[in-house]
Amino acid sequence: MHPAVAVAASYVSGSFPSAWIAGKWSGVDLRAHGSGNLGATNVLRVLGPRIGAAVFLADIAKGAVPVYFMAPMTGTSSHTFALVQVLCGAAAILGHARPVFLGFAKGGKGVATACGVFLALAPLQTAFALLTFAVVVLASGYVSLASLAASLGLTVALAASFGLASFQFSVGVLTLLFVVFTHRANIGRLGVGTEFRFEKSARLGIVPSLAMGLLVIVAASVWLATRVH
C-alpha cells in the first residue's frame, strides 16, 4: 500500500462518526444536546455510561487501527516507518475532529482518538497518561481538566523515555498543543467556574486535583527515566 493511501484510509477511519451513530440509534442528535460535541464525554453526559464507554472504546480504536495495522501495510523502511505511523495517526485525529461522513462538520476534540494513536506508538507512556486522566477526573469531576492533564503527562513521559530531542517527544508536544487548542473554550469555562462537572465524582477543586495529577506525572517520569538509563 502506498503511504498516501494509508494516510487517506486513516483519515476515513478517524471519520467514523461513532458518537453521532450512538445518538442516532438512541433518537438523539448529540449536536443539539449537552455540549454539542461529538465525543465520548458528551455521549456519557447525554446517553449514560454504558453507551459513553462504548463510544470511548470506538474512538480509541479509530486512532490505534491506522497506526498499528495500516502503517505497516505500506512496507516502508525503518527510517521512514515512524513518520508514516505519525502521519496515519494525525490523519485519524483530524478525521475525528472533521469527519468526512458528516460533511467535514465539527466532530470530537480528538482526545480518545489521540489516546488510541499513542497506545499503538508508546503503550507504556500512554498507560501513565490514562492513569493521570483517571486521577484528575475522579478528584475534580472535570473531564476537560483531566484531558489536559493527561496530554501534559503523556508529553512529559515521552520526554523521560525518549529524550527532548526525540521524534516521539516532538509528536507529543504537537498533540498537547492540539488538545489545548480544541479545549480553549473549556479552559475559559474552567477559569470562570461554568465548566460541566460530574458532581458524583467531584471531591476536590481544580488546583488540588491538578496537584494529584502532577504527582502521578512526576512519579511516572522518574520511573521511566530510570528504566531507560
N, C-alpha and C positions, 0 to 999 in steps of 0.2 A: 504494500500500500504506500502510495506517495505521501510524504509528510503533510502536504497541503490538504490532501483528502482526509487524513486522520484529524487534523485541526478542525476542518469543516464538520466532520462527523461528531467531534467532541462538542462543538457549538450546538449541534442538533440534540445531542444527549443532554446537555445542560438546559436546553429549552423545554424539555418535557415538563409541562405545567402541572406538577403533582398537586400543589395546593389548590389550583383552580379546579382540577378534576375532583378533588375531595369535596370542595364546596359544591360543585355541580351535582354530584351524587347525593349530597345532603340537602339540595334545594336552596343553597345559599350562594350568593355572589360575594365572595370574600372582599372584593374590591369596594364594596359598599358597606362593609361591617368592620368593626374593630378599628385597626389602624389603616385598613385598606391595602395592606401589604400582602403579597402572595408568597409568604414564607411560613415556616413551621410554627413560629411564635404566634402569629395571628390565627393560624388554624387551631392551635392549642387554646387560645383565648376564646374563639368563637364556637368551635366544634367539640372541644374537650380533649382530654389527654390521650385517649386511645387513637383517635384519628390524627392528632398532632404528632404523636410518636411515629406513626406510620409514614407521615409526610416527611418528618425529620430524617428517617432512615432512607427514604426515597431520594431526598435531596443530597444526602451524603453519597449515595450510590452514583448520582449523576456526576459527581466530581471524581470519584475513585475509579469508575469503569474506564473513562478515557485514558487516564494515566497508567492504569495497571494493565489494560488489555489493548487499547487502540495504539498507544505509542509503540509498544514492542512489535506490532504488526508492520511497522514501517521498515524494519530491518536496518536502521541507521547504525553507524559506527558508534563505539563507546564515547567518542569525542563529542558527538552531536546528539546522542540519545537523551541526555539530561535536558538539553534545550527543547527537544521535541516534547518531552514529558511536560515541561513547564508551559509550553505553548498550548498543548492539549488541555492542561488544567485551566489555564487562563481563559481559553475559549469556552470551556464548560461553565465557568463562573460568569462570564459575560452572557452566555445563553440563559442562565438562571435570572440574571438581572434584566435582560431584554430578550425575552423568548420569542423566537420566530413564529411559533404556533399561536401567539397572541398578537401578531402584527407588530412585534417589537415594542409593545407597550410595557409599562413598568411591571417588573416581576418581583422577585425577592431581593434581599440585600446581600445574599451570597455567602453568609457565614457557614451554613451547613454544607453547602457545595464546596467551599474552600476547605472545610474540615475533611471532606472526602478526598480532595486533591492531596492534602498533606498526609492523610493516613496512608496513601499509596507511596508518597515520596519519603516521608520521615515518620514512621508509625510511633516510635517511642516518644519523640518530641511532641507529637500531636496528642498522645495519651496524657502527657502532663498538662497540655493546654486544655484538654477536656476536664481534667481534674480541677484546674483553676476556674473554669467556667462553672462547674458544679458547686464549688465552694462559694463563689461570689453570688450566684443566683439563689442558693439556699439561704445565704446570710442576708441578702438585701431584698430579694424578690424582683430585682430588675434584670430582665433578660438582656437588654441592651448594654447595661453596665458589665454584665458577665461576658458578653461577646467581645467587648472592647478589651477587657482584662485578659481573656483567653488569647486574643490576637497578639497582644503585647507579650504574654507569656510564651507563645509559640516562637516569636521573633527572638526573644532572649534565649530560649532553649536551643534554637538553631545556631545562635552565636556561640553558645557554650560548647556545642557539639562539633561544629564545623569551622568556627572562626569568623571574625568580622570581614575577612576578605573572600569568604566562600560564596559560591553561586547560590547555595541554599539560603544563606542569611540575606542576600540581596532580594531574593524572591519573597522571603518572609517580610522584609521591610515594605516592599511594594504591596503585599497583601494587607499589612497593617494599615497603610495609608488608604487603601481601597475601603477597608472596613470603617475607618474613621470617616471617610467621605460619605459613605452610604448611611452612616448613623449621625450625621451632623445635626439633623432635626432632633434626634433622640438626646444628643448631648445638650442641646438648648433646653429641652424639657426637663432633663435631669437638673440643670442649673437652677431652674425656677420652681422645681418641685411638682411638675404636672405630668411626668412620665408615667406610663402604665406600670403598675406593680402588682405582682401576685402576692396579695396580703398574707395568704396562709403560710407561705414560706419565708416571709419577711421577719427578720429578727433584729437586724442591725441597720444602721444608717449607711450612707454611701462611703464615707471615709473609713469606718471600721471594716466594712466589707472588702473594700479595696486593699486595706492593710493585710487582711487574711489572705487575699489572693496573691499579694506581693510576697508573703511568706512562702507560699507554695512555689511561686516562680523562682525565688532565691534558692530554696532548698533543692528544687529540681535541677536548676542550672549548676549548682555546686556539684551535685551528684553526677550529672552528665559530663562536666568538665573533668572530674576525677576519673571517670571511665575512659575518657579519651586520652588523658595524659598518664 
